[in-house]
C-alpha cells in the first residue's frame, strides 16, 4: 500500500499543496491551506498524467486543509472530469471542510449527475481500505 512517504520523484507542487500518482489509479494529494482556482487547474493537469480510460481515485490528505475559495468551488463544479474519477476520498478533514465539500457534492449531483462521490474518513488506513474495497467491487 502506498503512503505519504512514497518516492518523492513524481511529486508535483500545486501551490502549497502536493500531488503524486500511486499506480495504478490513485492520485494522492496533500492539501495545505486554502484551494484557489489556479490550484484546481493544476490538479486537473495532474489527472491528465493517468491514462484516459482509467477511473481515478483522488486520495486527499486533508489534515492541514483549508477551504476552496468560491471561485475554486465554481471551477470544481464546472471543470472536474467526473467521468474519469471513481471517488474523491478524504482523510483527516475538519468538520467545516467536510460540511462544505458535502454541500459541493450535492450541488455537483444536481448540476452534473454522475456516479463520482466524495467520501470522508478519519484516517489514511480507512480511506485506503475504502479504495481497495471499491476497486474490487468495480472489477
C-alpha positions in Angstrom: 0.0 0.0 0.0 1.3 3.5 -0.8 1.7 6.2 1.7 2.7 9.8 2.0 6.3 8.6 2.4 6.4 7.2 -1.2 9.1 8.1 -3.7 9.1 11.9 -4.0 10.4 11.9 -7.6 6.9 12.1 -9.1 5.5 14.7 -6.6 4.4 17.9 -8.0 3.7 21.2 -6.2 0.2 22.7 -6.6 0.7 26.0 -4.9 1.3 25.0 -1.2 -0.2 21.5 -1.9 1.4 18.3 -3.2 0.1 15.7 -5.6 1.7 12.4 -6.7 0.4 9.3 -8.6 0.2 6.0 -6.9 -0.3 3.5 -9.7 -2.4 2.1 -11.0 -5.3 4.5 -10.3 -4.7 6.8 -7.3 -3.7 10.5 -7.3 -2.7 11.2 -3.7 -2.8 14.9 -2.7 -1.7 16.6 0.5 -3.7 19.8 0.9 -2.0 22.5 2.9 -4.2 25.6 3.2 -7.0 27.0 1.1 -7.6 26.0 -2.5 -7.7 28.5 -5.3 -8.8 28.3 -9.0 -5.2 28.0 -10.0 -4.8 25.0 -7.8 -7.8 23.4 -9.4 -6.3 23.9 -12.8 -3.0 22.3 -11.7 -5.0 19.4 -10.1 -6.7 18.8 -13.5 -3.2 18.8 -15.1 -2.1 16.1 -12.6 -5.1 14.0 -13.5 -4.1 14.1 -17.2 -0.9 12.1 -16.3 -3.2 9.0 -16.0 -4.4 7.0 -19.0 -7.7 8.4 -20.2 -9.6 5.1 -19.9 -8.7 4.8 -16.3 -11.1 5.8 -13.5 -9.0 7.6 -10.9 -9.3 7.8 -7.1 -8.3 11.2 -5.7 -7.0 10.4 -2.2 -6.8 13.7 -0.2 -4.7 14.1 2.9 -6.8 16.9 4.3 -5.3 17.2 7.8 -3.9 20.6 7.1 -6.5 21.6 4.5 -8.2 25.0 4.4 -11.3 25.5 2.2 -11.8 26.0 -1.5 -12.5 29.7 -2.4 -15.8 30.4 -4.0 -14.1 30.6 -7.4 -12.3 27.3 -6.8 -15.7 25.7 -5.9 -17.1 27.0 -9.2 -14.1 25.6 -11.1 -14.6 22.2 -9.5 -18.3 22.1 -10.3 -17.7 23.2 -13.9 -14.4 21.5 -14.8 -13.7 18.4 -12.7 -13.8 15.4 -15.2 -16.3 13.4 -13.2 -16.4 10.7 -15.9 -12.7 9.9 -15.1 -13.0 10.0 -11.3 -14.1 6.9 -9.3 -14.3 8.8 -6.0 -12.7 11.7 -4.1 -11.6 10.1 -0.8 -10.5 12.5 2.0 -9.0 11.7 5.3 -8.4 14.0 8.3 -10.7 16.8 7.0 -12.2 19.2 9.6 -15.9 19.3 10.3 -16.1 22.6 8.4 -14.3 21.2 5.3 -16.5 18.1 5.3 -19.6 20.2 5.5 -18.6 22.5 2.7 -17.4 19.6 0.5 -20.6 17.7 1.1 -22.6 20.7 0.0 -20.4 21.0 -3.1 -21.0 17.3 -3.8 -24.8 17.8 -3.6 -24.6 20.8 -5.9 -22.5 18.8 -8.4 -25.0 16.0 -8.3 -27.8 18.4 -9.2 -25.8 20.2 -11.9 -23.8 17.3 -13.3 -25.4 13.9 -12.4 -22.7 11.2 -12.1 -21.5 8.3 -10.0 -18.5 10.0 -8.6 -18.8 10.7 -4.9 -17.0 12.5 -2.1 -16.3 10.3 1.0 -14.6 11.1 4.3 -12.6 9.1 6.8 -10.7 9.9 9.9 -7.5 8.0 8.9 -5.5 7.2 5.8 -5.9 3.5 6.5 -9.7 3.8 6.5 -9.5 5.8 3.2 -7.2 3.2 1.6 -9.5 0.4 2.7 -12.4 2.1 1.1 -10.5 2.4 -2.2 -9.4 -1.2 -2.1 -13.0 -2.4 -1.5 -14.5 0.0 -4.1 -11.9 -1.1 -6.7 -12.7 -4.8 -6.0 -16.4 -4.1 -6.3 -15.9 -2.4 -9.7 -13.8 -5.2 -11.0 
